[in-house]
Amino acid sequence: MEVKAVYFSPTRTSEKITMTIARKVAMKLKTSLKDINITKNHDIGRIPEFSKEDILILGLPVYSGRIPEIIEEYVHNLNADGTKAIVVAVYGNRDYDDALLEMRNILNENGFEVIAGGAFIGEHSFTDKVATGRPDEKDLEEARAFGDSIVMKLENIGDNQVDSIDIKGNYPYKERGVLPHVTPSTNDDCTECMDCAEECPTGAISMDNPREADPKKCILCCECIKICPEDAKFNDNEKIIGLAKMLEDNFSQRRDPEIFI
């Protein structure tokens, strides 16, 4: 048996939640944990194999109520024969809409048995004024408690096949939101430290010129903005600024994780 934690996490919120759950499950089951980070483009081509004894914990951020389009093909290529799975969606305090249901349906169709799901909150990519600093310690405590519940369920069901869990969401899924083909801008505070170019998940920022990015590759994850030590990266597109203001005005009240098990 091996716990395999697979996650896509440009701003590391999905990584933090997914790995917190996975570590608790692996520790309680006294088994090994494999960390499979698919955030970078070059990692997406490596599809792991799963035995029936393995446990998959799949953690993804929510982009406009759906799983990220950039890794949709990867998720569809995950296959198993009765492997137990847990799905985890991390969203920016607005709503996770159909993302968790989408994850469950894809894995069930591909031979996994999804036994649990959780929707957790991370600081929004477009503004640090929504879900600021989350996941915080309270979120991580709930993630560890979720891990305990997963182990309890695994011990109760053993090798038996289980019915698919009920998860909130709608089908047909919500249509994907369309964002402008723009990239974050850079001001004169940039020191060309290359942190943004090294961490950009899609390679949109060139190592030759980190002040510019390729709008055809940029997915507006805003990792470059979050990690810039000089605060030299920022969004100045009117639509993105408007979305951020709407989120700040309407979705600043704290939301709690939702668990399905």
C-alpha positions as protocol buffer text, in pm:
chain_id: "A"
residue {
  index: 1
  type: MET
  ca { x: 0 y: 0 z: 0 }
}
residue {
  index: 2
  type: GLU
  ca { x: 113 y: 354 z: -78 }
}
residue {
  index: 3
  type: VAL
  ca { x: -62 y: 688 z: -36 }
}
residue {
  index: 4
  type: LYS
  ca { x: -12 y: 888 z: -355 }
}
residue {
  index: 5
  type: ALA
  ca { x: -78 y: 1261 z: -325 }
}
residue {
  index: 6
  type: VAL
  ca { x: -124 y: 1419 z: -669 }
}
residue {
  index: 7
  type: TYR
  ca { x: -172 y: 1795 z: -685 }
}
residue {
  index: 8
  type: PHE
  ca { x: -157 y: 2101 z: -910 }
}
residue {
  index: 9
  type: SER
  ca { x: -76 y: 2406 z: -703 }
}
residue {
  index: 10
  type: PRO
  ca { x: 76 y: 2723 z: -855 }
}
residue {
  index: 11
  type: THR
  ca { x: 30 y: 2929 z: -537 }
}
residue {
  index: 12
  type: ARG
  ca { x: 85 y: 2630 z: -302 }
}
residue {
  index: 13
  type: THR
  ca { x: -253 y: 2642 z: -129 }
}
residue {
  index: 14
  type: SER
  ca { x: -371 y: 2315 z: -285 }
}
residue {
  index: 15
  type: GLU
  ca { x: -34 y: 2159 z: -205 }
}
residue {
  index: 16
  type: LYS
  ca { x: -59 y: 2260 z: 160 }
}
residue {
  index: 17
  type: ILE
  ca { x: -407 y: 2113 z: 207 }
}
residue {
  index: 18
  type: THR
  ca { x: -348 y: 1799 z: 0 }
}
residue {
  index: 19
  type: MET
  ca { x: -20 y: 1712 z: 169 }
}
residue {
  index: 20
  type: THR
  ca { x: -161 y: 1780 z: 517 }
}
residue {
  index: 21
  type: ILE
  ca { x: -439 y: 1529 z: 452 }
}
residue {
  index: 22
  type: ALA
  ca { x: -203 y: 1281 z: 286 }
}
residue {
  index: 23
  type: ARG
  ca { x: 53 y: 1291 z: 568 }
}
residue {
  index: 24
  type: LYS
  ca { x: -216 y: 1222 z: 827 }
}
residue {
  index: 25
  type: VAL
  ca { x: -357 y: 929 z: 626 }
}
residue {
  index: 26
  type: ALA
  ca { x: -12 y: 777 z: 564 }
}
residue {
  index: 27
  type: MET
  ca { x: 88 y: 819 z: 929 }
}
residue {
  index: 28
  type: LYS
  ca { x: -231 y: 659 z: 1063 }
}
residue {
  index: 29
  type: LEU
  ca { x: -205 y: 370 z: 816 }
}
residue {
  index: 30
  type: LYS
  ca { x: 171 y: 336 z: 882 }
}
residue {
  index: 31
  type: THR
  ca { x: 248 y: 331 z: 513 }
}
residue {
  index: 32
  type: SER
  ca { x: 461 y: 528 z: 266 }
}
residue {
  index: 33
  type: LEU
  ca { x: 363 y: 856 z: 103 }
}
residue {
  index: 34
  type: LYS
  ca { x: 450 y: 958 z: -253 }
}
residue {
  index: 35
  type: ASP
  ca { x: 444 y: 1332 z: -331 }
}
residue {
  index: 36
  type: ILE
  ca { x: 342 y: 1386 z: -697 }
}
residue {
  index: 37
  type: ASN
  ca { x: 352 y: 1756 z: -782 }
}
residue {
  index: 38
  type: ILE
  ca { x: 215 y: 1819 z: -1135 }
}
residue {
  index: 39
  type: THR
  ca { x: 231 y: 2198 z: -1121 }
}
residue {
  index: 40
  type: LYS
  ca { x: 505 y: 2242 z: -1379 }
}
residue {
  index: 41
  type: ASN
  ca { x: 437 y: 2172 z: -1747 }
}
residue {
  index: 42
  type: HIS
  ca { x: 713 y: 1912 z: -1768 }
}
residue {
  index: 43
  type: ASP
  ca { x: 557 y: 1709 z: -1484 }
}
residue {
  index: 44
  type: ILE
  ca { x: 216 y: 1672 z: -1648 }
}
residue {
  index: 45
  type: GLY
  ca { x: 339 y: 1401 z: -1886 }
}
residue {
  index: 46
  type: ARG
  ca { x: 429 y: 1161 z: -1604 }
}
residue {
  index: 47
  type: ILE
  ca { x: 118 y: 955 z: -1530 }
}
residue {
  index: 48
  type: PRO
  ca { x: 154 y: 742 z: -1214 }
}
residue {
  index: 49
  type: GLU
  ca { x: 36 y: 383 z: -1193 }
}
residue {
  index: 50
  type: PHE
  ca { x: -196 y: 265 z: -918 }
}
residue {
  index: 51
  type: SER
  ca { x: -239 y: -75 z: -757 }
}
residue {
  index: 52
  type: LYS
  ca { x: -565 y: -175 z: -594 }
}
residue {
  index: 53
  type: GLU
  ca { x: -398 y: -136 z: -254 }
}
residue {
  index: 54
  type: ASP
  ca { x: -289 y: 224 z: -317 }
}
residue {
  index: 55
  type: ILE
  ca { x: -478 y: 533 z: -206 }
}
residue {
  index: 56
  type: LEU
  ca { x: -498 y: 837 z: -432 }
}
residue {
  index: 57
  type: ILE
  ca { x: -548 y: 1185 z: -286 }
}
residue {
  index: 58
  type: LEU
  ca { x: -606 y: 1428 z: -573 }
}
residue {
  index: 59
  type: GLY
  ca { x: -591 y: 1798 z: -489 }
}
residue {
  index: 60
  type: LEU
  ca { x: -673 y: 2072 z: -742 }
}
residue {
  index: 61
  type: PRO
  ca { x: -749 y: 2445 z: -729 }
}
residue {
  index: 62
  type: VAL
  ca { x: -1082 y: 2568 z: -859 }
}
residue {
  index: 63
  type: TYR
  ca { x: -1076 y: 2793 z: -1165 }
}
residue {
  index: 64
  type: SER
  ca { x: -1415 y: 2958 z: -1227 }
}
residue {
  index: 65
  type: GLY
  ca { x: -1600 y: 2668 z: -1069 }
}
residue {
  index: 66
  type: ARG
  ca { x: -1417 y: 2392 z: -1260 }
}
residue {
  index: 67
  type: ILE
  ca { x: -1090 y: 2201 z: -1248 }
}
residue {
  index: 68
  type: PRO
  ca { x: -806 y: 2385 z: -1426 }
}
residue {
  index: 69
  type: GLU
  ca { x: -831 y: 2331 z: -1799 }
}
residue {
  index: 70
  type: ILE
  ca { x: -454 y: 2298 z: -1830 }
}
residue {
  index: 71
  type: ILE
  ca { x: -451 y: 1970 z: -1634 }
}
residue {
  index: 72
  type: GLU
  ca { x: -789 y: 1832 z: -1746 }
}
residue {
  index: 73
  type: GLU
  ca { x: -627 y: 1586 z: -1990 }
}
residue {
  index: 74
  type: TYR
  ca { x: -388 y: 1467 z: -1720 }
}
residue {
  index: 75
  type: VAL
  ca { x: -674 y: 1389 z: -1480 }
}
residue {
  index: 76
  type: HIS
  ca { x: -860 y: 1202 z: -1754 }
}
residue {
  index: 77
  type: ASN
  ca { x: -545 y: 991 z: -1806 }
}
residue {
  index: 78
  type: LEU
  ca { x: -540 y: 867 z: -1446 }
}
residue {
  index: 79
  type: ASN
  ca { x: -660 y: 506 z: -1446 }
}
residue {
  index: 80
  type: ALA
  ca { x: -701 y: 234 z: -1187 }
}
residue {
  index: 81
  type: ASP
  ca { x: -881 y: -90 z: -1108 }
}
residue {
  index: 82
  type: GLY
  ca { x: -1056 y: -35 z: -778 }
}
residue {
  index: 83
  type: THR
  ca { x: -803 y: 202 z: -617 }
}
residue {
  index: 84
  type: LYS
  ca { x: -961 y: 402 z: -335 }
}
residue {
  index: 85
  type: ALA
  ca { x: -946 y: 779 z: -396 }
}
residue {
  index: 86
  type: ILE
  ca { x: -1012 y: 1106 z: -217 }
}
residue {
  index: 87
  type: VAL
  ca { x: -1080 y: 1431 z: -408 }
}
residue {
  index: 88
  type: VAL
  ca { x: -988 y: 1772 z: -270 }
}
residue {
  index: 89
  type: ALA
  ca { x: -1080 y: 2109 z: -423 }
}
residue {
  index: 90
  type: VAL
  ca { x: -927 y: 2435 z: -299 }
}
residue {
  index: 91
  type: TYR
  ca { x: -1109 y: 2756 z: -389 }
}
residue {
  index: 92
  type: GLY
  ca { x: -1075 y: 3127 z: -322 }
}
residue {
  index: 93
  type: ASN
  ca { x: -1373 y: 3173 z: -86 }
}
residue {
  index: 94
  type: ARG
  ca { x: -1633 y: 3238 z: -360 }
}
residue {
  index: 95
  type: ASP
  ca { x: -1754 y: 2885 z: -448 }
}
residue {
  index: 96
  type: TYR
  ca { x: -1618 y: 2559 z: -578 }
}
residue {
  index: 97
  type: ASP
  ca { x: -1932 y: 2509 z: -793 }
}
residue {
  index: 98
  type: ASP
  ca { x: -1887 y: 2185 z: -995 }
}
residue {
  index: 99
  type: ALA
  ca { x: -1512 y: 2123 z: -955 }
}
residue {
  index: 100
  type: LEU
  ca { x: -1535 y: 1860 z: -681 }
}
residue {
  index: 101
  type: LEU
  ca { x: -1814 y: 1674 z: -860 }
}
residue {
  index: 102
  type: GLU
  ca { x: -1612 y: 1688 z: -1182 }
}
residue {
  index: 103
  type: MET
  ca { x: -1313 y: 1532 z: -1006 }
}
residue {
  index: 104
  type: ARG
  ca { x: -1525 y: 1257 z: -854 }
}
residue {
  index: 105
  type: ASN
  ca { x: -1694 y: 1173 z: -1184 }
}
residue {
  index: 106
  type: ILE
  ca { x: -1369 y: 1154 z: -1382 }
}
residue {
  index: 107
  type: LEU
  ca { x: -1203 y: 925 z: -1129 }
}
residue {
  index: 108
  type: ASN
  ca { x: -1508 y: 700 z: -1092 }
}
residue {
  index: 109
  type: GLU
  ca { x: -1526 y: 665 z: -1470 }
}
residue {
  index: 110
  type: ASN
  ca { x: -1158 y: 571 z: -1477 }
}
residue {
  index: 111
  type: GLY
  ca { x: -1178 y: 280 z: -1233 }
}
residue {
  index: 112
  type: PHE
  ca { x: -1119 y: 453 z: -899 }
}
residue {
  index: 113
  type: GLU
  ca { x: -1354 y: 425 z: -602 }
}
residue {
  index: 114
  type: VAL
  ca { x: -1394 y: 778 z: -464 }
}
residue {
  index: 115
  type: ILE
  ca { x: -1467 y: 734 z: -94 }
}
residue {
  index: 116
  type: ALA
  ca { x: -1439 y: 1095 z: 27 }
}
residue {
  index: 117
  type: GLY
  ca { x: -1416 y: 1454 z: -87 }
}
residue {
  index: 118
  type: GLY
  ca { x: -1339 y: 1790 z: 64 }
}
residue {
  index: 119
  type: ALA
  ca { x: -1365 y: 2154 z: -42 }
}
residue {
  index: 120
  type: PHE
  ca { x: -1113 y: 2380 z: 134 }
}
residue {
  index: 121
  type: ILE
  ca { x: -1033 y: 2750 z: 106 }
}
residue {
  index: 122
  type: GLY
  ca { x: -712 y: 2920 z: -7 }
}
residue {
  index: 123
  type: GLU
  ca { x: -622 y: 3286 z: -51 }
}
residue {
  index: 124
  type: HIS
  ca { x: -765 y: 3406 z: -380 }
}
residue {
  index: 125
  type: SER
  ca { x: -520 y: 3439 z: -669 }
}
residue {
  index: 126
  type: PHE
  ca { x: -652 y: 3779 z: -778 }
}
residue {
  index: 127
  type: THR
  ca { x: -650 y: 3952 z: -439 }
}
residue {
  index: 128
  type: ASP
  ca { x: -490 y: 3894 z: -100 }
}
residue {
  index: 129
  type: LYS
  ca { x: -790 y: 4063 z: 60 }
}
residue {
  index: 130
  type: VAL
  ca { x: -1009 y: 3754 z: 10 }
}
residue {
  index: 131
  type: ALA
  ca { x: -935 y: 3449 z: 228 }
}
residue {
  index: 132
  type: THR
  ca { x: -615 y: 3624 z: 338 }
}
residue {
  index: 133
  type: GLY
  ca { x: -346 y: 3382 z: 452 }
}
residue {
  index: 134
  type: ARG
  ca { x: -557 y: 3073 z: 404 }
}
residue {
  index: 135
  type: PRO
  ca { x: -527 y: 2787 z: 449 }
}
residue {
  index: 136
  type: ASP
  ca { x: -456 y: 2891 z: 807 }
}
residue {
  index: 137
  type: GLU
  ca { x: -402 y: 2674 z: 1113 }
}
residue {
  index: 138
  type: LYS
  ca { x: -776 y: 2619 z: 1160 }
}
residue {
  index: 139
  type: ASP
  ca { x: -799 y: 2492 z: 801 }
}
residue {
  index: 140
  type: LEU
  ca { x: -503 y: 2261 z: 854 }
}
residue {
  index: 141
  type: GLU
  ca { x: -660 y: 2122 z: 1172 }
}
residue {
  index: 142
  type: GLU
  ca { x: -974 y: 2044 z: 972 }
}
residue {
  index: 143
  type: ALA
  ca { x: -760 y: 1885 z: 702 }
}
residue {
  index: 144
  type: ARG
  ca { x: -595 y: 1660 z: 962 }
}
residue {
  index: 145
  type: ALA
  ca { x: -936 y: 1571 z: 1107 }
}
residue {
  index: 146
  type: PHE
  ca { x: -1051 y: 1486 z: 754 }
}
residue {
  index: 147
  type: GLY
  ca { x: -750 y: 1254 z: 729 }
}
residue {
  index: 148
  type: ASP
  ca { x: -859 y: 1080 z: 1049 }
}
residue {
  index: 149
  type: SER
  ca { x: -1210 y: 1032 z: 908 }
}
residue {
  index: 150
  type: ILE
  ca { x: -1070 y: 890 z: 583 }
}
residue {
  index: 151
  type: VAL
  ca { x: -865 y: 631 z: 772 }
}
residue {
  index: 152
  type: MET
  ca { x: -1163 y: 534 z: 984 }
}
residue {
  index: 153
  type: LYS
  ca { x: -1370 y: 478 z: 670 }
}
residue {
  index: 154
  type: LEU
  ca { x: -1091 y: 281 z: 502 }
}
residue {
  index: 155
  type: GLU
  ca { x: -1061 y: 55 z: 805 }
}
residue {
  index: 156
  type: ASN
  ca { x: -1437 y: -1 z: 812 }
}
residue {
  index: 157
  type: ILE
  ca { x: -1474 y: -88 z: 444 }
}
residue {
  index: 158
  type: GLY
  ca { x: -1154 y: -289 z: 406 }
}
residue {
  index: 159
  type: ASP
  ca { x: -1125 y: -431 z: 55 }
}
residue {
  index: 160
  type: ASN
  ca { x: -1500 y: -412 z: -8 }
}
residue {
  index: 161
  type: GLN
  ca { x: -1634 y: -212 z: -299 }
}
residue {
  index: 162
  type: VAL
  ca { x: -1823 y: 99 z: -191 }
}
residue {
  index: 163
  type: ASP
  ca { x: -2092 y: 310 z: -350 }
}
residue {
  index: 164
  type: SER
  ca { x: -1992 y: 647 z: -492 }
}
residue {
  index: 165
  type: ILE
  ca { x: -2019 y: 928 z: -239 }
}
residue {
  index: 166
  type: ASP
  ca { x: -2264 y: 1213 z: -287 }
}
residue {
  index: 167
  type: ILE
  ca { x: -2090 y: 1542 z: -365 }
}
residue {
  index: 168
  type: LYS
  ca { x: -2237 y: 1887 z: -418 }
}
residue {
  index: 169
  type: GLY
  ca { x: -2236 y: 2015 z: -775 }
}
residue {
  index: 170
  type: ASN
  ca { x: -2431 y: 2018 z: -1099 }
}
residue {
  index: 171
  type: TYR
  ca { x: -2418 y: 1828 z: -1425 }
}
residue {
  index: 172
  type: PRO
  ca { x: -2386 y: 1946 z: -1701 }
}
residue {
  index: 173
  type: TYR
  ca { x: -2101 y: 2136 z: -1543 }
}
residue {
  index: 174
  type: LYS
  ca { x: -2081 y: 2512 z: -1527 }
}
residue {
  index: 175
  type: GLU
  ca { x: -1931 y: 2664 z: -1843 }
}
residue {
  index: 176
  type: ARG
  ca { x: -1572 y: 2771 z: -1801 }
}
residue {
  index: 177
  type: GLY
  ca { x: -1520 y: 3140 z: -1744 }
}
residue {
  index: 178
  type: VAL
  ca { x: -1326 y: 3326 z: -2013 }
}
residue {
  index: 179
  type: LEU
  ca { x: -1054 y: 3558 z: -1890 }
}
residue {
  index: 180
  type: PRO
  ca { x: -871 y: 3811 z: -2107 }
}
residue {
  index: 181
  type: HIS
  ca { x: -546 y: 3697 z: -2270 }
}
residue {
  index: 182
  type: VAL
  ca { x: -328 y: 3921 z: -2056 }
}
residue {
  index: 183
  type: THR
  ca { x: -36 y: 3875 z: -1819 }
}
residue {
  index: 184
  type: PRO
  ca { x: 66 y: 4047 z: -1496 }
}
residue {
  index: 185
  type: SER
  ca { x: 265 y: 4364 z: -1551 }
}
residue {
  index: 186
  type: THR
  ca { x: 607 y: 4448 z: -1406 }
}
residue {
  index: 187
  type: ASN
  ca { x: 724 y: 4780 z: -1262 }
}
residue {
  index: 188
  type: ASP
  ca { x: 1075 y: 4926 z: -1226 }
}
residue {
  index: 189
  type: ASP
  ca { x: 1124 y: 4762 z: -884 }
}
residue {
  index: 190
  type: CYS
  ca { x: 1202 y: 4435 z: -1064 }
}
residue {
  index: 191
  type: THR
  ca { x: 1560 y: 4321 z: -991 }
}
residue {
  index: 192
  type: GLU
  ca { x: 1541 y: 4027 z: -1232 }
}
residue {
  index: 193
  type: CYS
  ca { x: 1597 y: 3781 z: -948 }
}
residue {
  index: 194
  type: MET
  ca { x: 1430 y: 3519 z: -1172 }
}
residue {
  index: 195
  type: ASP
  ca { x: 1205 y: 3378 z: -897 }
}
residue {
  index: 196
  type: CYS
  ca { x: 899 y: 3431 z: -1118 }
}
residue {
  index: 197
  type: ALA
  ca { x: 1056 y: 3271 z: -1424 }
}
residue {
  index: 198
  type: GLU
  ca { x: 1173 y: 2970 z: -1225 }
}
residue {
  index: 199
  type: GLU
  ca { x: 835 y: 2915 z: -1057 }
}
residue {
  index: 200
  type: CYS
  ca { x: 596 y: 2993 z: -1345 }
}
residue {
  index: 201
  type: PRO
  ca { x: 407 y: 2664 z: -1396 }
}
residue {
  index: 202
  type: THR
  ca { x: 362 y: 2707 z: -1771 }
}
residue {
  index: 203
  type: GLY
  ca { x: 693 y: 2864 z: -1863 }
}
residue {
  index: 204
  type: ALA
  ca { x: 515 y: 3183 z: -1967 }
}
residue {
  index: 205
  type: ILE
  ca { x: 789 y: 3400 z: -1816 }
}
residue {
  index: 206
  type: SER
  ca { x: 1115 y: 3388 z: -2007 }
}
residue {
  index: 207
  type: MET
  ca { x: 1450 y: 3344 z: -1831 }
}
residue {
  index: 208
  type: ASP
  ca { x: 1585 y: 3591 z: -2088 }
}
residue {
  index: 209
  type: ASN
  ca { x: 1338 y: 3865 z: -1992 }
}
residue {
  index: 210
  type: PRO
  ca { x: 1139 y: 3809 z: -1669 }
}
residue {
  index: 211
  type: ARG
  ca { x: 968 y: 4146 z: -1707 }
}
residue {
  index: 212
  type: GLU
  ca { x: 744 y: 4008 z: -1982 }
}
residue {
  index: 213
  type: ALA
  ca { x: 527 y: 3696 z: -2017 }
}
residue {
  index: 214
  type: ASP
  ca { x: 363 y: 3509 z: -2302 }
}
residue {
  index: 215
  type: PRO
  ca { x: -16 y: 3566 z: -2286 }
}
residue {
  index: 216
  type: LYS
  ca { x: -70 y: 3243 z: -2483 }
}
residue {
  index: 217
  type: LYS
  ca { x: 90 y: 3044 z: -2200 }
}
residue {
  index: 218
  type: CYS
  ca { x: -16 y: 3248 z: -1896 }
}
residue {
  index: 219
  type: ILE
  ca { x: -306 y: 3097 z: -1698 }
}
residue {
  index: 220
  type: LEU
  ca { x: -333 y: 3397 z: -1460 }
}
residue {
  index: 221
  type: CYS
  ca { x: -251 y: 3182 z: -1159 }
}
residue {
  index: 222
  type: CYS
  ca { x: -72 y: 3494 z: -1024 }
}
residue {
  index: 223
  type: GLU
  ca { x: 210 y: 3292 z: -868 }
}
residue {
  index: 224
  type: CYS
  ca { x: 456 y: 3552 z: -1001 }
}
residue {
  index: 225
  type: ILE
  ca { x: 271 y: 3824 z: -810 }
}
residue {
  index: 226
  type: LYS
  ca { x: 253 y: 3622 z: -490 }
}
residue {
  index: 227
  type: ILE
  ca { x: 623 y: 3534 z: -477 }
}
residue {
  index: 228
  type: CYS
  ca { x: 789 y: 3850 z: -608 }
}
residue {
  index: 229
  type: PRO
  ca { x: 1019 y: 3973 z: -326 }
}
residue {
  index: 230
  type: GLU
  ca { x: 1002 y: 4332 z: -455 }
}
residue {
  index: 231
  type: ASP
  ca { x: 624 y: 4344 z: -522 }
}
residue {
  index: 232
  type: ALA
  ca { x: 716 y: 4429 z: -879 }
}
residue {
  index: 233
  type: LYS
  ca { x: 446 y: 4215 z: -1042 }
}
residue {
  index: 234
  type: PHE
  ca { x: 82 y: 4327 z: -1048 }
}
residue {
  index: 235
  type: ASN
  ca { x: -243 y: 4301 z: -1242 }
}
residue {
  index: 236
  type: ASP
  ca { x: -347 y: 4618 z: -1424 }
}
residue {
  index: 237
  type: ASN
  ca { x: -608 y: 4476 z: -1661 }
}
residue {
  index: 238
  type: GLU
  ca { x: -945 y: 4642 z: -1596 }
}
residue {
  index: 239
  type: LYS
  ca { x: -1139 y: 4313 z: -1606 }
}
residue {
  index: 240
  type: ILE
  ca { x: -909 y: 4145 z: -1354 }
}
residue {
  index: 241
  type: ILE
  ca { x: -917 y: 4452 z: -1129 }
}
residue {
  index: 242
  type: GLY
  ca { x: -1297 y: 4453 z: -1153 }
}
residue {
  index: 243
  type: LEU
  ca { x: -1317 y: 4084 z: -1064 }
}
residue {
  index: 244
  type: ALA
  ca { x: -1091 y: 4138 z: -765 }
}
residue {
  index: 245
  type: LYS
  ca { x: -1309 y: 4428 z: -643 }
}
residue {
  index: 246
  type: MET
  ca { x: -1625 y: 4220 z: -685 }
}
residue {
  index: 247
  type: LEU
  ca { x: -1470 y: 3939 z: -482 }
}
residue {
  index: 248
  type: GLU
  ca { x: -1358 y: 4178 z: -208 }
}
residue {
  index: 249
  type: ASP
  ca { x: -1705 y: 4336 z: -188 }
}
residue {
  index: 250
  type: ASN
  ca { x: -1906 y: 4013 z: -190 }
}
residue {
  index: 251
  type: PHE
  ca { x: -1693 y: 3720 z: -75 }
}
residue {
  index: 252
  type: SER
  ca { x: -1476 y: 3839 z: 211 }
}
residue {
  index: 253
  type: GLN
  ca { x: -1678 y: 3666 z: 486 }
}
residue {
  index: 254
  type: ARG
  ca { x: -1502 y: 3354 z: 607 }
}
residue {
  index: 255
  type: ARG
  ca { x: -1625 y: 3026 z: 462 }
}
residue {
  index: 256
  type: ASP
  ca { x: -1553 y: 2689 z: 619 }
}
residue {
  index: 257
  type: PRO
  ca { x: -1438 y: 2367 z: 454 }
}
residue {
  index: 258
  type: GLU
  ca { x: -1705 y: 2120 z: 344 }
}
residue {
  index: 259
  type: ILE
  ca { x: -1649 y: 1746 z: 384 }
}
residue {
  index: 260
  type: PHE
  ca { x: -1821 y: 1459 z: 201 }
}
residue {
  index: 261
  type: ILE
  ca { x: -1756 y: 1110 z: 338 }
}
